[in-house]
Amino acid sequence: MEKRDSFASSFGVLVAMAGSAVGLGNLWRFPYLVGTNGGAAFIIIYLAIVFVLALPIMYAEFTVGRRAQSNVFGAFKKLAPGSKWGIIGILAIICCILIVSFYSVVGGWTLDYLVKAVMGEFSSGREGLDGLFAQTVSSNWRPLLFMLLFVGTSSAVLLAGVKDGIEKYSKVLMPLLFLMVIIIAVRSVTLPGAGAGLDFLFKPDFSKVTANTFLDALGQAFFSLSVGFGIIFTYASYVNKNENLIKMSAQTAAADTTFAIIAGIAIMPAVFAFGISPSQGPGLVFVTLPYVFAQLPFGSVLAAIFFFVLYVAALTSAISLLEVAVAYVIEEFKINRKAAVLLVVAIVLFLGTFCSLSQGLLGDVKIFGNNIFDLFDKTTANILIPLGALLIVLFAGWRMKWSDFEDEITSSGKHRINPVYLKFIKFSVRYLAPVVIAVIMIRTFI
């Protein structure tokens, strides 16, 4: 078996983790959730959940992952030999494969829309653009082609390894991603009437808050920060033992949240400037924004920049999802990285083909009332991710010795943590996080 790879620098870890967290969840999902949940009030609740609840769960994943220095399945064989805790790893691998299978379809759409923007196809009226999205997703061959290109790009990065692939490309792609979305945000806030969009984002109206607002904020925090499905765990296993896990986790959460808010600034002012409903839903990016770009000077250029940003965001997340499965195959089946990547990619393309065709040719095929794309989406978001997060905090809080947890999170005493904050982490990992996750799962099934 080849020597285990690792990150070479603290900055490399940060940009790789940020690349995992910053994805379509920020540019696609976050703005429409803000729109459907009343704007600023949702953002305040989301921020509180990220730093009070999601961050301690990240600490738990980081700690267990780095302690084991192994893939998400092999880690539990090492830390809890002879036990059944390895089921966490199996669930995480299945979850990542299912997510990246439908996620790659959406990644293919971003590539398709990038080509459409470059070709100037966003110059038609609103009705034509509505039809353009339906035509894009329901075509039999075009989405498959762009999904193949998207997965191929992701696998090329993975083939180079952790240090020369994931870390190297993340150092370029993440700063570029931040820069480009800032450019779009600057243009958006300078539009006539953009002030209403900024008010919507930053002036809270708590009268619009419902129980669903809290649940949506919880779900978005978990989804966006990659909590519960093995990515943090796997990346942590490549982290040097001297790195400060508390600082690294906080920086990742801060980068992800900052990007999400900038994405909101890039989108909402433009939406209000053109009199479009902020509660448009998932179609906000692929239906509404091309219409917005069509009304702007140099709109085709801005559209090309935006969909390139969306593609890069999807790419960095797909790489992290694939790496969870690749690391497992390399270490458990004792094969080289190239063979592992090709095997995982073959599985993803097979499943992704059914996800893509479920928007068109296989649209009438329903499983539990859902097409294949939606089935993968709902199964991972509503069952596998919260279940994975629950099992990880239970392992970290109750199965793992707390003295080992403290030793790892402080890097054997190299990094001091405020005792009060350490007690809060223990309370959150052992009690608060399991209860909240259980409530989410019960609510989902009800």
C-alpha positions as MATLAB code, in Angstrom:
seq = 'MEKRDSFASSFGVLVAMAGSAVGLGNLWRFPYLVGTNGGAAFIIIYLAIVFVLALPIMYAEFTVGRRAQSNVFGAFKKLAPGSKWGIIGILAIICCILIVSFYSVVGGWTLDYLVKAVMGEFSSGREGLDGLFAQTVSSNWRPLLFMLLFVGTSSAVLLAGVKDGIEKYSKVLMPLLFLMVIIIAVRSVTLPGAGAGLDFLFKPDFSKVTANTFLDALGQAFFSLSVGFGIIFTYASYVNKNENLIKMSAQTAAADTTFAIIAGIAIMPAVFAFGISPSQGPGLVFVTLPYVFAQLPFGSVLAAIFFFVLYVAALTSAISLLEVAVAYVIEEFKINRKAAVLLVVAIVLFLGTFCSLSQGLLGDVKIFGNNIFDLFDKTTANILIPLGALLIVLFAGWRMKWSDFEDEITSSGKHRINPVYLKFIKFSVRYLAPVVIAVIMIRTFI';
ca = [
       0.000    0.000    0.000;
       1.309    3.483   -0.824;
       2.473    5.829    1.961;
      -0.336    7.815    3.572;
      -0.499   11.382    2.245;
      -1.056   14.495    4.375;
      -1.496   18.259    4.211;
       1.751   20.239    4.088;
       0.666   23.487    5.773;
      -1.899   25.097    8.067;
      -3.132   27.286    5.213;
      -3.520   24.207    3.032;
      -5.747   22.586    5.645;
      -7.824   25.748    6.005;
      -8.469   26.237    2.274;
      -9.217   22.528    1.782;
     -11.694   22.551    4.670;
     -13.185   25.820    3.445;
     -13.451   24.308   -0.026;
     -15.437   21.437    1.415;
     -17.739   23.749    3.359;
     -18.087   26.489    0.733;
     -20.104   24.996   -2.090;
     -23.516   24.985   -3.695;
     -24.933   25.068   -0.175;
     -23.752   28.688    0.096;
     -24.385   29.994   -3.418;
     -27.495   27.991   -4.244;
     -29.174   26.831   -1.025;
     -28.400   29.594    1.488;
     -29.853   32.546   -0.501;
     -33.172   30.851   -1.198;
     -33.493   29.684    2.431;
     -32.892   33.276    3.518;
     -35.566   34.314    1.022;
     -38.151   31.786    2.178;
     -37.507   32.380    5.908;
     -37.800   36.134    6.244;
     -34.273   37.412    5.598;
     -32.147   38.812    8.426;
     -33.920   36.942   11.231;
     -32.939   33.656    9.587;
     -29.305   34.799    9.291;
     -29.139   35.668   13.013;
     -30.566   32.277   14.006;
     -28.245   30.526   11.554;
     -25.158   32.270   12.981;
     -26.127   31.330   16.527;
     -26.594   27.676   15.558;
     -23.286   27.537   13.673;
     -21.177   28.786   16.575;
     -23.116   27.289   19.487;
     -24.029   23.851   18.136;
     -22.383   22.993   14.802;
     -18.892   24.110   15.834;
     -18.632   21.705   18.820;
     -19.717   18.876   16.500;
     -16.908   19.893   14.132;
     -14.507   19.699   17.089;
     -15.700   16.147   17.754;
     -15.167   15.062   14.136;
     -11.785   16.780   13.921;
     -10.654   15.212   17.181;
     -11.692   11.642   16.417;
     -10.425   11.850   12.815;
      -6.980   13.164   13.699;
      -6.674   10.819   16.683;
      -7.143    7.807   14.407;
      -5.082    9.019   11.401;
      -7.143    6.683    9.236;
     -10.118    6.615    6.878;
     -13.600    7.010    8.299;
     -14.146    3.240    8.603;
     -10.669    2.133    9.634;
     -10.593    4.792   12.353;
     -13.148    2.967   14.473;
     -11.332   -0.350   14.075;
      -8.330    1.416   15.559;
     -10.057    3.428   18.287;
     -12.735    0.877   19.245;
     -11.483   -2.561   18.125;
     -14.048   -5.341   18.103;
     -16.975   -2.933   18.415;
     -19.800   -2.070   16.010;
     -18.866    1.633   15.806;
     -17.470    1.073   12.313;
     -21.064    1.440   11.090;
     -20.448    5.204   11.325;
     -17.819    4.893    8.616;
     -19.997    2.738    6.362;
     -22.889    5.196    6.657;
     -20.563    8.132    5.916;
     -19.166    6.470    2.783;
     -22.641    5.579    1.493;
     -23.818    9.113    2.263;
     -20.937   10.728    0.365;
     -21.405    8.462   -2.661;
     -25.133    9.258   -2.827;
     -24.574   12.998   -2.358;
     -21.849   13.286   -4.980;
     -23.988   11.246   -7.413;
     -26.769   13.851   -7.532;
     -24.438   16.750   -6.675;
     -22.441   16.020   -9.836;
     -25.612   16.394  -11.865;
     -26.078   19.902  -10.442;
     -22.356   20.519  -11.003;
     -22.949   19.569  -14.630;
     -25.767   22.105  -14.819;
     -23.366   24.836  -13.647;
     -20.946   23.897  -16.446;
     -23.799   23.867  -18.960;
     -24.960   27.314  -17.826;
     -21.380   28.576  -17.980;
     -21.261   27.550  -21.647;
     -24.688   29.137  -22.241;
     -23.483   32.392  -20.661;
     -20.354   32.476  -22.815;
     -22.510   31.808  -25.899;
     -24.845   34.702  -24.975;
     -27.963   32.563  -24.522;
     -29.314   34.662  -21.621;
     -30.587   37.464  -23.817;
     -34.165   36.167  -24.150;
     -37.098   37.221  -21.995;
     -38.163   35.695  -18.680;
     -40.464   33.123  -20.294;
     -37.723   31.850  -22.542;
     -35.310   31.522  -19.639;
     -37.847   29.573  -17.569;
     -38.127   27.154  -20.458;
     -34.339   27.064  -20.813;
     -33.867   25.524  -17.365;
     -36.561   22.904  -17.931;
     -34.985   22.060  -21.267;
     -31.515   21.836  -19.691;
     -32.398   19.379  -16.931;
     -34.795   17.207  -18.932;
     -32.509   16.604  -21.918;
     -31.238   13.030  -22.059;
     -27.691   13.464  -23.316;
     -26.570   17.052  -22.527;
     -26.738   16.798  -18.692;
     -24.938   13.457  -18.877;
     -22.137   14.984  -20.926;
     -21.626   17.884  -18.522;
     -21.882   15.598  -15.487;
     -19.084   13.498  -17.021;
     -16.945   16.600  -17.522;
     -17.611   17.728  -13.947;
     -16.724   14.356  -12.413;
     -13.679   14.096  -14.677;
     -12.351   17.432  -13.412;
     -12.900   16.369   -9.808;
     -11.138   13.034  -10.315;
      -8.147   14.735  -11.969;
      -7.535   16.699   -8.765;
      -7.935   13.584   -6.615;
      -5.471   11.586   -8.704;
      -2.736   14.014   -7.709;
      -3.233   13.170   -4.026;
      -3.808   15.204   -0.866;
      -0.790   17.536   -0.860;
      -0.264   17.864   -4.631;
      -3.947   17.668   -5.553;
      -6.512   18.732   -2.969;
      -4.252   21.176   -1.096;
      -2.530   22.607   -4.180;
      -5.705   23.328   -6.123;
      -7.648   24.539   -3.072;
      -4.974   27.203   -2.502;
      -5.784   28.600   -5.949;
      -9.505   27.941   -6.239;
     -10.682   29.203   -2.835;
      -9.136   32.709   -2.969;
     -10.354   32.970   -6.581;
     -13.840   31.935   -5.485;
     -13.974   34.604   -2.760;
     -12.654   37.290   -5.107;
     -15.161   36.550   -7.872;
     -18.207   36.437   -5.612;
     -17.115   39.777   -4.094;
     -17.010   41.269   -7.626;
     -20.572   40.068   -8.239;
     -21.680   41.419   -4.840;
     -20.224   44.869   -5.595;
     -22.123   44.991   -8.885;
     -25.308   43.767   -7.243;
     -25.372   46.428   -4.497;
     -24.821   49.226   -7.020;
     -28.028   48.437   -8.920;
     -30.930   50.898   -8.624;
     -33.302   49.579   -5.946;
     -30.695   47.273   -4.425;
     -31.198   48.892   -1.005;
     -34.381   46.886   -0.464;
     -32.387   43.687   -0.840;
     -29.821   44.851    1.714;
     -32.625   45.778    4.136;
     -34.082   42.314    3.653;
     -30.716   40.751    4.514;
     -29.754   42.914    7.477;
     -32.939   44.276    9.106;
     -34.511   41.386   11.021;
     -38.256   40.847   11.184;
     -38.758   38.239   13.892;
     -42.516   38.172   13.263;
     -41.753   35.925   10.281;
     -39.863   33.366   12.373;
     -41.537   29.969   12.786;
     -40.435   26.585   14.088;
     -39.463   25.701   10.505;
     -37.068   28.677   10.459;
     -35.024   27.089   13.252;
     -35.132   23.673   11.615;
     -34.098   25.069    8.226;
     -31.228   26.947    9.893;
     -30.106   23.761   11.658;
     -30.236   21.738    8.457;
     -28.347   24.391    6.509;
     -25.639   24.651    9.184;
     -25.033   20.891    9.091;
     -25.155   20.689    5.290;
     -22.933   23.719    4.708;
     -20.271   22.846    7.287;
     -20.075   19.211    6.098;
     -21.015   17.935    9.547;
     -21.951   14.275    9.869;
     -20.841   12.643    6.636;
     -17.155   11.952    7.025;
     -15.505   14.851    5.181;
     -14.194   16.634    8.275;
     -13.246   13.240    9.699;
     -11.248   12.257    6.604;
      -9.514   15.621    6.152;
      -8.662   15.681    9.882;
      -6.828   12.370    9.484;
      -4.388   14.160    7.132;
      -3.730   16.992    9.613;
      -0.426   17.309   11.464;
      -0.588   16.548   15.194;
       0.728   20.027   16.069;
      -2.116   21.932   14.369;
      -4.591   23.832   16.556;
      -7.933   22.073   16.004;
     -10.012   24.713   17.806;
      -8.541   27.515   15.699;
      -8.825   25.503   12.494;
     -12.478   24.595   13.089;
     -13.389   28.186   13.999;
     -11.614   29.540   10.907;
     -13.441   27.043    8.692;
     -16.824   27.987   10.175;
     -15.999   31.705    9.874;
     -14.899   31.360    6.233;
     -17.997   29.364    5.343;
     -20.371   31.790    7.073;
     -18.659   34.854    5.602;
     -18.927   33.392    2.121;
     -22.619   32.551    2.633;
     -23.397   36.139    3.648;
     -21.394   37.563    0.719;
     -23.341   35.193   -1.563;
     -26.564   36.614   -0.109;
     -25.301   40.139   -0.843;
     -24.423   39.077   -4.384;
     -27.899   37.702   -5.057;
     -30.603   39.403   -2.970;
     -30.037   43.058   -3.971;
     -30.230   42.049   -7.643;
     -33.387   40.013   -6.970;
     -35.095   43.031   -5.325;
     -33.763   45.477   -7.914;
     -35.655   43.592  -10.617;
     -38.814   42.978   -8.593;
     -38.371   39.214   -8.264;
     -39.751   37.302   -5.277;
     -36.976   36.412   -2.790;
     -38.893   33.232   -1.931;
     -38.426   31.852   -5.435;
     -36.963   28.661   -3.954;
     -34.353   26.320   -5.479;
     -34.908   27.830   -8.945;
     -33.496   31.172   -7.759;
     -30.043   30.561   -9.239;
     -30.840   28.716  -12.468;
     -34.077   30.473  -13.437;
     -34.129   33.925  -11.840;
     -30.500   35.044  -12.039;
     -30.074   34.490  -15.792;
     -33.048   36.847  -16.187;
     -31.310   39.385  -13.936;
     -28.088   39.129  -15.942;
     -30.035   39.598  -19.163;
     -31.146   43.048  -17.928;
     -27.668   44.258  -16.978;
     -24.961   45.967  -19.024;
     -22.267   43.367  -19.727;
     -24.731   40.818  -18.351;
     -23.227   37.943  -20.328;
     -19.812   38.611  -18.784;
     -21.285   38.755  -15.271;
     -23.289   35.603  -15.940;
     -20.176   33.767  -17.106;
     -18.296   34.877  -13.976;
     -21.177   33.836  -11.719;
     -21.620   30.368  -13.175;
     -17.867   29.827  -13.151;
     -17.964   30.698   -9.428;
     -20.834   28.257   -8.974;
     -18.852   25.569  -10.813;
     -15.732   26.103   -8.664;
     -17.856   25.984   -5.493;
     -19.408   22.708   -6.611;
     -16.003   21.313   -7.624;
     -14.297   21.922   -4.259;
     -17.158   20.229   -2.420;
     -17.283   17.269   -4.821;
     -13.553   16.679   -4.323;
     -14.020   16.400   -0.553;
     -17.003   14.056   -0.920;
     -15.096   11.762   -3.267;
     -12.013   11.727   -1.030;
     -13.984   10.102    1.809;
     -14.656    7.046   -0.364;
     -11.233    7.100   -2.053;
      -9.392    7.062    1.294;
     -11.533    4.114    2.411;
     -10.822    2.092   -0.758;
      -7.059    2.799   -0.648;
      -6.590    1.817    2.984;
      -9.076   -1.017    3.396;
      -8.511   -2.756    0.045;
      -4.768   -1.973   -0.174;
      -4.815   -0.564   -3.699;
      -3.156    2.541   -5.136;
      -4.811    5.962   -5.426;
      -5.311    5.804   -9.196;
      -7.249    2.527   -9.024;
      -9.243    3.769   -6.022;
     -10.224    7.014   -7.758;
     -11.276    5.192  -10.938;
     -13.389    2.713   -8.942;
     -15.164    5.412   -6.940;
     -15.707    7.582  -10.021;
     -17.189    4.609  -11.917;
     -19.733    4.070   -9.114;
     -20.594    7.785   -9.020;
     -21.069    7.969  -12.793;
     -23.300    4.889  -12.720;
     -25.557    6.292   -9.991;
     -25.303    9.832  -11.348;
     -26.631    8.683  -14.724;
     -29.862    7.540  -13.073;
     -30.069   10.823  -11.115;
     -29.659   12.825  -14.312;
     -32.149   10.781  -16.338;
     -34.687   11.015  -13.498;
     -35.184   14.648  -14.554;
     -36.241   13.499  -18.017;
     -36.377    9.994  -19.508;
     -36.800    8.267  -16.113;
     -39.013   10.988  -14.657;
     -41.923    8.592  -14.198;
     -39.846    6.170  -12.111;
     -40.816    6.833   -8.492;
     -39.434    5.286   -5.288;
     -41.411    6.194   -2.157;
     -43.007    8.952   -4.219;
     -39.693   10.519   -5.299;
     -37.674   10.396   -8.473;
     -34.122    9.046   -8.070;
     -32.497   12.501   -7.804;
     -34.878   13.615   -5.037;
     -34.649   10.236   -3.295;
     -30.848   10.553   -2.985;
     -31.196   14.167   -1.849;
     -33.814   13.486    0.837;
     -32.231   10.248    2.068;
     -28.887   11.939    2.690;
     -30.208   15.252    4.051;
     -32.973   13.850    6.258;
     -31.541   10.522    7.407;
     -27.848    9.809    6.763;
     -26.335   13.224    7.626;
     -28.149   13.730   10.975;
     -27.685   10.048   11.859;
     -23.965   10.283   11.121;
     -23.631   13.449   13.207;
     -25.527   11.819   16.074;
     -23.332    8.703   16.104;
     -20.113   10.725   15.897;
     -20.967   12.922   18.904;
     -22.108    9.864   20.853;
     -18.785    8.172   20.100;
     -16.726   11.273   20.945;
     -18.744   12.089   24.044;
     -19.356    8.655   25.549;
     -17.284    5.877   23.925;
     -14.010    7.767   23.635;
     -12.217    8.557   26.896;
     -12.669   12.250   27.670;
      -9.001   12.452   28.648;
      -8.128   11.282   25.110;
     -10.520   13.862   23.659;
      -8.854   16.649   25.660;
      -5.382   15.398   24.774;
      -6.185   15.441   21.047;
      -8.057   18.732   20.918;
      -5.211   20.486   22.765;
      -2.508   18.717   20.709;
      -1.175   17.067   23.890;
      -1.205   20.372   25.753;
       0.475   22.465   23.034;
      -2.641   24.618   22.578;
      -4.387   25.853   25.708;
      -8.204   26.039   25.754;
     -10.141   28.165   28.234;
     -11.417   25.703   30.884;
     -14.920   27.194   30.780;
     -15.075   26.784   26.997;
     -13.745   23.230   27.279;
     -16.592   22.438   29.697;
     -19.060   23.912   27.210;
     -17.635   21.703   24.442;
     -18.057   18.658   26.673;
     -21.644   19.636   27.525;
     -22.476   20.274   23.879;
     -20.907   17.058   22.564;
     -22.384   14.846   25.299;
     -25.829   16.370   25.799;
     -26.853   19.378   23.684;
     -25.867   18.094   20.218;
     -27.383   14.580   20.610;
     -30.694   16.004   21.862;
     -30.953   18.613   19.092;
     -30.039   16.129   16.356;
     -32.585   13.644   17.713;
     -35.276   16.364   17.624;
     -34.394   17.116   13.980;
     -34.686   13.438   13.035;
     -37.973   12.955   14.889;
     -39.396   16.078   13.243;
     -38.312   14.774    9.833;
     -40.079   11.464   10.256;
     -43.216   13.062   11.713;
];
